[in-house]
Amino acid sequence: MKNNYKLYAFEDTEHLVSSLCERIVSDLKRAIDARGGACLAVSGGSTPKKLFERLSLADLEWDKVTLTLVDERWVNSYDENSNERLVYEHLIKNKAKSAKFIPLKNIVSRAKEGTEITQNRLKNIQSLDVVVLGMGTDAHTASFFPSKYEIEELENALSTEDLCCATTATAEPTERITISRSFLLTASSLLLHIEGRVKKDVFDTACMSDDYLKMPIISMMQQEKPILEVYYA
């Protein structure tokens, strides 16, 4: 199947953040109106910080919103590498401070042994309404990492019907937990936020390939629905 996506290009970060924030809030409001609640799954890293800050000021019934992460490093929540810490510092504040948060990390010492606890937490999510992905310069997304040493692990993450699984990153800290591809693809809106020419070039290369083990972002473009919608500046 050909890679399936839509691309929205913006002249700068400010315009991208404004448009993406508006889109996310609109989708969450629609879910709240339909079901009385909504769920947003976000990614970590430095790219989404400005988006999180803007979202935290959005007029929304945040007490009806459940937040979770697309993936997490298996570190304590106070660690500087923690995506949970990032979300609390930049998103769960201001008007968004009443949102409910479901962490992926738990008290178990190893990610592979902690997935069952996290899976049970994720079962409380009624529906993934909006997923915001990121992408690395190695074409990884979520914690789906290209690796000639962990092929079986990546294939499992992309094929399992479990809600989450443990993976191994190509950079420290290597222990990760990620929402599985199958669960991500239940989202009503599947959005990718990338910035900079380097990442755009990586994405363009991925669009011309079908090797999802070498460039895992491809695995998010090989379904008809939800279509991957790319926000780029």
C-alpha positions in Angstrom: 0.0 0.0 0.0 1.2 3.5 -0.8 2.0 5.8 2.1 -1.0 7.8 3.0 -0.7 11.3 4.5 -1.7 14.9 4.3 0.9 17.7 4.7 0.2 21.2 6.1 3.2 23.5 5.8 3.6 26.7 7.8 6.0 29.6 7.4 7.1 29.5 11.0 6.7 27.8 14.4 4.2 30.4 15.6 1.8 29.8 12.8 2.1 26.0 13.1 1.5 26.0 16.9 -1.5 28.3 16.5 -3.1 26.1 13.8 -2.2 22.8 15.5 -3.5 24.0 18.9 -6.8 25.1 17.3 -7.2 21.7 15.6 -6.5 19.7 18.8 -8.9 21.8 20.8 -11.6 21.5 18.2 -11.3 17.8 18.0 -11.4 17.5 21.8 -14.5 19.7 22.1 -16.2 17.5 19.5 -15.4 14.4 21.5 -16.6 16.0 24.7 -19.9 17.0 23.1 -20.4 13.5 21.7 -19.3 11.4 24.7 -18.9 13.7 27.7 -15.1 13.2 27.7 -12.0 13.2 25.5 -8.5 11.7 25.4 -5.3 13.3 24.1 -2.0 11.4 23.8 1.1 13.6 23.3 4.8 13.0 22.6 7.8 14.3 24.4 11.0 16.0 23.3 11.8 19.7 22.8 9.6 20.2 19.7 6.1 20.3 21.5 7.0 22.7 24.4 5.5 25.7 22.7 2.4 23.7 21.6 1.9 22.6 25.2 2.2 26.1 26.5 -0.4 27.3 24.0 -2.7 24.4 24.8 -2.5 25.1 28.5 -4.2 28.4 27.9 -7.0 27.0 25.7 -10.7 27.4 26.6 -11.8 23.8 27.1 -13.5 21.7 29.7 -10.2 20.3 30.8 -11.8 18.4 33.7 -13.3 16.2 31.0 -10.0 15.6 29.2 -7.7 12.6 29.9 -4.1 13.1 28.9 -1.5 10.4 28.4 1.8 9.9 26.6 2.5 8.3 23.3 5.7 6.9 24.8 7.9 7.3 27.9 11.5 6.8 29.0 11.7 4.3 31.9 12.9 7.0 34.4 11.4 8.6 37.5 8.9 11.3 36.9 11.3 13.9 38.4 14.1 12.9 36.0 15.0 15.6 33.4 14.5 12.9 30.7 10.9 12.2 31.8 8.1 13.0 29.3 5.7 13.0 32.3 7.7 15.8 33.8 7.6 17.7 30.5 3.9 17.5 30.4 3.4 18.7 33.9 5.8 21.6 33.4 4.4 22.8 30.1 0.8 21.5 29.7 -1.0 20.5 32.9 -1.2 24.1 34.3 -3.1 27.3 33.7 -6.5 26.4 32.3 -5.4 22.8 31.7 -4.5 22.0 35.3 -7.7 20.1 35.9 -7.0 17.5 33.2 -6.6 13.9 34.3 -3.2 12.3 33.5 -2.5 8.6 33.0 1.3 8.0 33.2 3.0 5.2 31.3 5.8 4.8 33.8 5.1 2.9 37.1 7.0 1.7 40.1 8.3 -1.5 38.6 12.1 -1.3 38.0 12.2 -2.6 34.4 10.0 -1.5 31.5 9.4 -5.1 30.2 8.1 -6.1 33.6 6.0 -2.9 34.0 3.9 -3.1 30.9 1.0 -5.1 32.5 0.4 -2.4 35.1 0.4 0.3 32.4 -1.8 -1.8 30.1 -4.4 -1.9 32.9 -4.2 1.9 33.3 -4.7 2.4 29.6 -7.8 0.2 29.6 -9.6 3.0 31.4 -9.3 5.2 28.2 -12.6 5.1 26.5 -11.2 6.3 23.2 -8.1 7.9 21.8 -9.4 11.0 20.2 -6.2 12.9 19.3 -2.7 11.5 19.0 0.2 13.9 18.5 3.3 12.2 17.3 6.8 13.4 16.9 9.6 12.1 14.7 13.4 11.8 15.2 16.1 12.4 12.6 16.4 8.6 12.4 12.7 8.4 11.4 11.6 6.9 14.7 8.2 7.8 16.0 6.6 6.9 19.4 9.3 4.5 20.7 9.5 2.6 17.5 13.2 2.7 16.9 15.0 1.4 13.8 17.6 -1.1 14.9 19.3 -4.1 13.3 19.7 -5.6 16.8 16.1 -5.3 18.0 14.1 -6.2 14.9 11.8 -8.6 16.7 11.1 -6.0 19.4 10.1 -3.4 16.7 8.0 -5.9 14.8 6.2 -6.7 18.0 5.5 -3.1 18.8 4.1 -2.6 15.3 1.9 -5.8 15.3 0.8 -6.5 18.8 -2.8 -6.1 19.9 -1.7 -5.1 23.4 -2.2 -1.5 24.2 1.5 -0.9 25.1 4.8 -2.6 25.0 8.5 -2.1 26.0 11.1 -1.2 23.5 14.8 -0.4 23.4 15.9 3.0 22.2 19.1 3.7 20.2 20.1 6.5 22.7 20.1 6.7 26.5 18.0 6.2 28.5 17.4 3.1 26.4 14.5 1.5 28.3 11.2 2.8 26.9 7.5 2.0 27.0 5.3 2.9 24.1 1.7 2.8 23.1 1.4 0.1 20.4 0.8 0.9 16.8 -2.6 -0.9 16.9 -3.8 1.3 19.8 -2.4 4.5 18.2 -4.4 3.7 15.1 -7.7 3.7 17.0 -7.3 7.5 17.2 -9.8 9.7 15.5 -7.1 12.2 14.6 -3.5 11.1 14.0 -1.2 14.2 13.9 2.6 14.5 13.3 4.4 17.6 14.5 7.8 18.2 12.9 10.0 21.3 12.6 13.1 22.1 10.6 14.5 21.2 7.2 16.4 18.1 8.4 13.3 16.4 9.7 11.3 17.4 6.6 14.0 15.7 4.4 13.8 12.6 6.6 10.0 12.5 6.2 10.2 13.1 2.5 12.6 10.1 2.2 10.3 8.0 4.3 7.3 8.9 2.0 9.2 7.3 -0.9 9.9 4.1 0.9 8.0 1.1 2.3 10.8 -0.1 4.7 9.0 0.6 8.0 11.7 -1.4 9.9 14.4 1.0 8.7 12.1 4.1 8.9 9.4 3.4 11.5 7.4 6.6 10.7 6.3 4.7 7.6 4.2 2.4 9.8 2.0 5.4 10.6 1.2 5.9 6.9 0.2 2.5 5.8 -3.4 2.5 6.8 -6.4 4.2 5.2 -7.8 5.6 8.4 -6.8 7.5 10.4 -4.8 9.3 7.8 -1.5 10.8 9.1 -1.8 14.6 9.1 1.6 16.3 9.1 2.1 19.8 10.6 5.4 21.2 9.5 7.3 24.5 9.8 
